[in-house]
């Protein structure tokens, strides 16, 4: 939720959509282990995209 609010206030698409995806992960994955792996992958992807200048 924090990434979504930050992206909305800063007009930045990477944290905005990353926050939405992080919220959505909890609806589609039941296992805590796989949910954590998916969240880590999304966070790494957001970090990589921000480093690329998006």
C-alpha positions in Angstrom: 0.0 0.0 0.0 2.9 2.3 0.8 4.4 2.0 -2.7 1.1 2.7 -4.3 0.5 5.9 -2.3 4.1 7.0 -2.9 3.8 6.4 -6.7 0.5 8.2 -6.8 1.8 11.3 -5.0 5.1 11.4 -6.9 3.4 10.7 -10.3 5.8 7.8 -10.7 4.6 4.7 -12.6 7.1 2.1 -11.3 6.1 2.4 -7.6 2.4 2.9 -8.5 2.1 -0.3 -10.5 4.5 -2.1 -8.3 2.4 -1.3 -5.3 -0.7 -2.5 -7.1 1.0 -5.8 -8.1 2.2 -6.3 -4.5 -1.4 -5.8 -3.3 -2.7 -8.2 -5.9 -0.2 -11.0 -5.1 -2.0 -11.6 -1.8 -5.2 -12.3 -3.6 -3.8 -14.9 -6.0 -1.2 -16.8 -4.0 -2.2 -18.7 -0.8 1.1 -20.0 0.4 3.1 -17.6 2.5 6.4 -18.9 1.1 5.4 -18.4 -2.5 3.9 -15.0 -1.7 7.2 -13.9 -0.2 9.1 -15.1 -3.2 6.7 -13.3 -5.5 7.0 -10.1 -3.5 10.8 -10.3 -3.4 10.8 -10.7 -7.2 8.5 -7.7 -7.6 10.6 -5.6 -5.3 13.8 -6.6 -7.2 12.0 -5.7 -10.5 10.9 -2.3 -9.2 14.5 -1.6 -8.0 15.9 -2.7 -11.3 13.5 -0.5 -13.3 14.2 2.5 -11.1 17.9 2.0 -11.6 17.3 2.0 -15.4 15.6 5.4 -15.1 12.0 4.6 -15.5 
